[in-house]
């Protein structure tokens, strides 16, 4: 008799879409409250807690569907897959926000960065800060692949933690 084992990709896709939708709703909430420029730690904590919760739930649901067995590799695949799908949705939202909804978004972010740099480094001249900002503008496209890679790494970490907690091997006999 052949067992039907669930596919990790299905869980990664479904829960990645859920996490992406939740992140999109959170981003729209921040935008509506005019807090989308804020990168403070409470906002980051909410993002990470949301990601961890969805990945842990995805792993638990996969384990339940797999007759309560889970390998760490499966948990890692689910964690990375959920983070990849959610990251793609997040990057699409960021692209739409910064190019269509609010085309001067990046200019405002650079200005906020300039003010922050002046506060943190009073020894820097305005010309040096402007030169740094111009360099950032030239390499702004790098944010997209690096952001996606970082998101996947964080998903792998949450997947590893969930896998270590919930792992249960099938008996060899």
N, C-alpha and C positions, 0 to 999 in steps of 0.2 A: 504494500500500500504506500503510495507516494504522498508526502505532505506538501501542502501549498504554503510555502514560506512567504511572508510579506516582503515587498521590495522597499528598500530604504529610500529609493528615489521618489516613490509615491508620497511617503511621509515628509521627505525634505521639501518637495514641491508644495504640498498642501499647507504645511505649517510655515513654509517660507512665504507663501502668499498671505497667510494670516498675519505673520510678523510684519511683512511689507505694508499691508493695509493698516495695521495698528500704528506703525511708524509714520505712515502718510497722514493718518488722522491726527497724530501727535504733532507733526510738522505743520499741518493746517491750523491746528489749535494755537500753536506758537505764533504763526503768521497773523491770525485773527487778533491776537493779543499784542501784536507788534513786539514780540519777544524773539523773533527768528534770527536776530543778530546776536542774541545772548548765548554765549558758550560756557556758562558757568557750570560748576560741578553738579548742582542739583539736577540740571537738565540732562547732563551726561549720565548721572546715576539712574535716572528714570529710563533712559535708553538702554543701559546695560541690564537693568533688572527686567525690563520687558523682554529683551533678547534671551536672557537666561531662562526666564519662566517659559517662554514658548519652546525653546529647545528642550528643556527638561520634560515638558508635557509631551512633545513629539516623541522623545525617546521612550517615555513611559507608555504611550499609546502603541508604539511599535513593539515594545516588549510584551504588552498585553496581547497583541494580535499574533505574536510569535510564541504562543503557549508559555509565556513567562520566561523565555530564554533571551539573552542578549549578550552579544560579544562586544568588546570595546571597539573593534573596528566598525561595527554597525553604528554604534553611538557616534563615533567620529564622522562617519559619512553623513549621518543625519544632521549633526551640528554644523558641519561645513556646508551642506546643501541648503539648510534653512538660512544660514547667514548669506550664502551666495544669492539666493533668490531675493531675500529681503534687501540685500545690498544693491542689487540691480534696480529694484523698485525705488529704493531711496535715491540712487544716483539719477534715475529718470526724473523723479520729483525735483531734485536739486537743479537739474538742467532746465526743467520747465520754469522753476521759480526764478532762477538767475538769468534766464534769457528771454522769457515771455511775460511772466506775471510781473516781475520787477527787474527790468533790464539794467538798472543802475545798482543792483544788489552788490556786485563785486566791488564797485567803486566805493560804496558805503563801507564795506568790510575792510577795504584797504585804508580808508580814513580812520576807522576805529582802531585798526592795527597801528597806524601811525601815531595816534594819540597814546595808545598803550605803550608803544616803543619809547616815546618821549618821556613817559612817566617812569618806566623801568630803567632807562638808560639816559640820564640827563646829560651825560658827557657827549652823546652823539649829536652831531649837527643836523639841521633839517635837510641839508643836501645829502648827507649819508643815509638818512632814513628814506628820503625820496628815491635814492639809488637802489636801496634794498627793495622798496615797493615795486619799482620798475622791473627788477629781476624776478620778483614773485609773479608779476603779470605775464612775463615771458614763459614761465613754467607752470601756469595755472592749470593747464590740461593734464599735468601729471597727477593732480588730485584724484581724478577719476579712477585710474588703475590702482593707485596706492590705497585709496579709500576702500576699494573693493577687496584688495588683498588683506588689509588690516581687519576688515569685517569678517573675512573667512577665517583668519587666525583666531580672532575672538570667538567665533563659532566653534572652532576646533577645541579651544580651551574649555568652553562650556560643555561641549560634547564629551570631552575627556572626563570632566568632573562628573557629569551625569552617568557616563558609562562605567566609571569606577565605582560609583555608588550603587548602580542598579545591575551590574553585570551578573549573569548567571549562565554558566556553560551547560550545554546538553550533556547528559551522561553518555559515556562511551559505550555502554552495554546496550 
